[in-house]
Amino acid sequence: MARNDDKSKGFHQPFARLGGLRDALPSTKPELRPEDFPTTPPDQGPERVTVRRESGKGGEDFTVVEGLGLPAAELQSWLQAIQRGLACSGTVEGERLRLRGDHRFSLPDLLLRRGVKRVVQG
């Protein structure tokens, strides 16, 4: 019985045909848009913001941003910009932002570039 050893057609590689679609997938790298995070921060912005880590169910880590003092519509736009900048998901809960993952060390730089005067980790 003859054996089919032609591996170029993906006989033994069930996902070989999907290799060409890899470039069409969305990127998981952070996207720092100049309009979201300008190099010179705006003059007005929140005075003091607290960034802390919380644990959720099952040991999931969340980063919480409190003290922005912004209206709900502006909180949503800040959340979307931070999500793009950190490549993570998040929600607005009342007056605080809740981001999935531990971003305590990369988030303060993004907040300062958005106009926050002081970032406190607590």
C-alpha positions as CSV (number, residue, x, y, z in Angstrom):
1,M,0.0,0.0,0.0
2,A,1.5,3.4,-1.0
3,R,1.8,6.0,1.6
4,N,1.1,9.7,0.9
5,D,4.3,11.6,2.1
6,D,3.5,14.8,0.3
7,K,3.5,17.3,3.3
8,S,3.3,20.4,1.1
9,K,-0.4,20.0,0.8
10,G,-0.9,19.7,4.5
11,F,-1.8,16.1,4.7
12,H,-0.2,15.7,8.1
13,Q,-0.7,19.3,9.1
14,P,-4.4,19.9,9.7
15,F,-4.0,23.7,10.2
16,A,-1.4,24.3,7.4
17,R,-4.0,25.9,5.2
18,L,-4.9,28.4,7.9
19,G,-1.3,29.8,7.9
20,G,-2.1,32.4,5.2
21,L,-4.9,33.9,7.3
22,R,-2.6,34.8,10.2
23,D,-1.8,38.2,8.8
24,A,-5.5,39.1,8.7
25,L,-6.0,38.7,12.4
26,P,-6.2,41.9,14.5
27,S,-3.1,42.9,16.4
28,T,-2.8,42.4,20.2
29,K,-0.1,45.1,20.4
30,P,-1.0,48.4,22.1
31,E,-2.0,51.2,19.8
32,L,-0.9,54.6,21.0
33,R,-2.8,57.1,18.9
34,P,-1.5,60.8,19.1
35,E,-5.0,62.0,19.7
36,D,-5.4,59.7,22.7
37,F,-2.0,60.2,24.2
38,P,-0.3,63.4,23.1
39,T,3.4,63.9,23.9
40,T,2.6,67.2,25.7
41,P,-0.3,66.7,28.1
42,P,-3.2,69.2,28.1
43,D,-3.3,71.9,30.7
44,Q,-6.6,70.8,32.2
45,G,-7.1,67.3,33.6
46,P,-7.8,65.5,36.9
47,E,-5.6,66.6,39.8
48,R,-5.0,63.2,41.5
49,V,-5.9,59.7,40.4
50,T,-5.5,56.5,42.4
51,V,-4.4,53.2,40.6
52,R,-4.8,49.9,42.4
53,R,-4.9,46.2,41.8
54,E,-7.9,44.1,42.8
55,S,-8.6,40.4,42.6
56,G,-11.8,39.1,41.2
57,K,-13.4,35.7,41.2
58,G,-11.0,32.9,40.4
59,G,-7.9,35.0,41.2
60,E,-8.4,37.3,38.1
61,D,-6.4,40.6,38.4
62,F,-8.0,43.9,37.7
63,T,-6.5,47.4,37.7
64,V,-8.8,50.1,39.1
65,V,-8.5,53.8,38.3
66,E,-10.4,56.0,40.8
67,G,-10.7,59.8,41.2
68,L,-11.0,60.9,37.6
69,G,-14.0,63.1,38.4
70,L,-15.2,63.1,34.8
71,P,-18.7,62.9,33.4
72,A,-19.9,59.4,32.2
73,A,-19.5,60.2,28.5
74,E,-15.9,61.4,29.0
75,L,-15.1,58.4,31.3
76,Q,-16.2,56.1,28.4
77,S,-13.9,57.9,25.9
78,W,-11.0,57.7,28.4
79,L,-11.7,54.0,28.9
80,Q,-11.6,53.3,25.1
81,A,-8.3,55.2,24.7
82,I,-6.7,53.3,27.6
83,Q,-8.0,50.0,26.3
84,R,-6.3,50.8,22.9
85,G,-3.1,51.9,24.7
86,L,-2.8,48.8,26.9
87,A,-4.5,46.3,24.5
88,C,-6.9,45.1,27.3
89,S,-10.6,45.1,28.0
90,G,-12.3,47.1,30.7
91,T,-15.5,48.6,32.0
92,V,-16.8,51.8,33.6
93,E,-18.2,51.1,37.1
94,G,-19.8,54.3,38.5
95,E,-16.9,56.8,38.6
96,R,-14.1,54.4,38.3
97,L,-12.4,52.4,35.4
98,R,-11.8,48.7,35.8
99,L,-9.3,47.2,33.5
100,R,-8.6,43.5,33.1
101,G,-5.1,42.5,34.1
102,D,-2.4,44.1,36.2
103,H,-1.4,47.4,34.5
104,R,-0.1,49.3,37.6
105,F,3.3,49.9,36.0
106,S,2.3,50.8,32.5
107,L,-0.9,52.8,33.2
108,P,0.6,55.8,35.1
109,D,2.5,57.0,32.0
110,L,-0.6,56.8,29.8
111,L,-2.6,58.7,32.4
112,L,0.0,61.5,32.7
113,R,0.0,61.8,28.9
114,R,-3.8,62.3,29.1
115,G,-3.5,65.3,31.4
116,V,-3.6,63.8,34.9
117,K,-1.4,65.8,37.3
118,R,-0.5,63.1,39.8
119,V,-0.9,59.3,39.9
120,V,-0.9,57.6,43.2
121,Q,-0.7,53.8,43.5
122,G,-2.6,52.5,46.4
